Amino acid sequence: MPSTNQITLNAPLDMHLHLRDGEMLENIAKESARTFSAAIVMPNLVPPVSTKEEVTAYKTRIMNAVGSETFTPYMTLFFKPGYDKAFLASVKDDITAIKLYPAGITTNSEGGVSGFDVEELRPALDAMAELDIPLCVHGETNGFVMDREAEFVSIYEKLASAFPKLKIIMEHITTKASVDALDRFENLYATITIHHLLITLDDVAGGMLQPHLFCKPIAKRPEDREALLKMALAGHPKVMFGSDSAPHPKHAKEACGCAAGVFTAPIALQLLTELFEKNSAPLENLQAFVSGNAQKIYTIKVPQKTVILEKKAFHVPADYKGVVPMYAGETLAYSIKEVRHG
Amino acid sequence: MPSTNQITLNAPLDMHLHLRDGEMLENIAKESARTFSAAIVMPNLVPPVSTKEEVTAYKTRIMNAVGSETFTPYMTLFFKPGYDKAFLASVKDDITAIKLYPAGITTNSEGGVSGFDVEELRPALDAMAELDIPLCVHGETNGFVMDREAEFVSIYEKLASAFPKLKIIMEHITTKASVDALDRFENLYATITIHHLLITLDDVAGGMLQPHLFCKPIAKRPEDREALLKMALAGHPKVMFGSDSAPHPKHAKEACGCAAGVFTAPIALQLLTELFEKNSAPLENLQAFVSGNAQKIYTIKVPQKTVILEKKAFHVPADYKGVVPMYAGETLAYSIKEVRHG
């Protein structure tokens, strides 16, 4: 992307988003709805979203929080091995994907999967493949923090082989090992966050410790970031933007024992634009990364929204209603100039 | 070390200690002086301790803060390439070692060495070798946080080769790469902290982010910790205990952008005793690790002090005058029963 004063993005999609619930949902949902056409909304509430009623009720709460913005929350269920075909068929029209968490691996994932026995998972995953419901996966083992994702690649491979018709989305990938796996299996796809394109562990713990850059999976090595960046800048058809924007109240991030998650929803498009420009990547690749690829992978029709960004300093607020964003207090190169609906 | 109700340590030494200055020094010096016979005191004040007058004045301030405890602060200078033989000879009796910091690598190290040109360093290091002043080194490059120490090993090797009569202490080593280097050069030695024997990066950033376990060098991988533990438990003659106990006020540790350092001075001996017992290591190895090896390496005579620890729960305070220790609020297996002087 050459240096430019203004760029236009069509129907930006955030394919991995945490909107939480209650007051937090009320406070932050608009920050995504303002600039994104739609988003895949994660189901890790307490308790996790796992019934048709819970999905539809949560969607209603989201729409109420979003207000008048044009925005579609693509709903997800929290994967349970016990889901059967009848249940999945009954809920198919209410959801866009199902999210699988290994047990205890991140915020509110205690009820997740603790073994990855193919035969135990077969009824649910066969039914999902048949109904064309993608499986989104938080791919980390319980191993050493820098190895968890790389260790999980063998589980991705096992699932991808055993369920070749199931679309498997490797969520928020952070390693070269995951990038390499994408090429080996036709049915593996991935989301990549903006923060994992920008930071490594050095930014989290190389100077002072930076709680607002602490997330799961943790940011990895420079060569990992390079591998992710190469895929995103190329607009590689198997990768999609998913912010994993994960709000926590300021006190939970800056406390001793800080919660995992980076809040990027309100600055993601500005950062992506700056990143693609800096790396001279074509605008069409950014468009593919932030919308086109996801539309093809998920076979979804998305609400129209046109976002115009201009090269004008944007001063990132210290917080959005008590949630501290990435780069709080710093200045970004691009601002949102205008959002056109319809 | 078999399970035991009581053990006795003779003249425990902390071969790497930060005592700071002013109010902090007043507040925490006694925590070391109570149970240690002596300690190598780091010179990274603001400005760094780099003249005879500064060394003697700092020593006086330390002795005043220590009060009536029997305790010897082994003083150090902040290494500068410009130190010449006349200066070093004049200050030799006031110091026990000289500490080299690469520039900007940790707390108050801005004035450190930024290149490692052997010929530039030769006058100072030749003089130190001749005067038998050990060189203590914070061995990290400016590279990726998990690689900094391993990358520095080649600099250790260059210095050890170029100055074979200089005693070089690899301070607070955290990697298998450093352990391996110890065997390759007769004049390389090392200190190891208690926290690097106990934790890995998993403990800092594998669950919630733990600012009180954040230090430089950062805790590394499980196989690194294993390599360190093997050396310590064996009482290997080239390794010495050095706590790197580094107090920061609570607000500086729990703030956004937390300072590096773990405060272990008041609990180090209890933790070491528990660790050696758990691993069934002989008491004589603990004695070697915590005193005997350092006496031989530094050829020092140390003040007598006998510390008796008993197997009795010790509840770690939430803070020591505003400084949060490692394991604050937790319970350790051993307590200090008695300290005998003379």
Contacts between the chains, C-beta under 8 A, distances in Angstrom:
chain1	res1	chain2	res2	distance
A	144	B	200	6.8
A	144	B	201	7.4
A	144	B	202	5.7
A	144	B	206	7.4
A	144	B	221	6.2
A	144	B	222	5.8
A	145	B	201	5.6
A	145	B	202	5.1
A	145	B	205	5.8
A	145	B	206	4.0
A	146	B	146	7.1
A	146	B	201	6.6
A	146	B	221	7.2
A	200	B	144	6.8
A	201	B	144	7.3
A	201	B	145	5.6
A	201	B	146	6.6
A	202	B	144	5.8
A	202	B	145	5.1
A	204	B	205	7.0
A	205	B	145	5.8
A	205	B	204	7.0
A	205	B	205	6.4
A	205	B	214	6.6
A	205	B	218	5.7
A	206	B	144	7.4
A	206	B	145	4.0
A	208	B	257	4.1
A	208	B	258	5.9
A	208	B	259	6.4
A	208	B	260	7.2
A	209	B	209	6.9
A	209	B	211	5.5
A	209	B	214	4.5
A	209	B	257	7.1
A	209	B	258	4.1
A	209	B	260	7.5
A	210	B	256	7.2
A	210	B	257	6.2
A	211	B	209	5.5
A	211	B	211	7.6
A	211	B	256	5.9
A	211	B	258	7.6
A	212	B	256	6.4
A	214	B	205	6.6
A	214	B	209	4.5
A	218	B	205	5.8
A	221	B	144	6.2
A	221	B	146	7.2
A	222	B	144	5.8
A	253	B	256	7.7
A	254	B	254	6.9
A	254	B	255	6.9
A	254	B	256	5.1
A	255	B	254	6.9
A	256	B	210	7.2
A	256	B	211	5.9
A	256	B	212	6.4
A	256	B	253	7.7
A	256	B	254	5.1
A	256	B	324	7.6
A	257	B	208	4.1
A	257	B	209	7.1
A	257	B	210	6.2
A	258	B	208	5.9
A	258	B	209	4.1
A	258	B	211	7.6
A	259	B	208	6.4
A	260	B	208	7.2
A	260	B	209	7.5
A	324	B	256	7.6
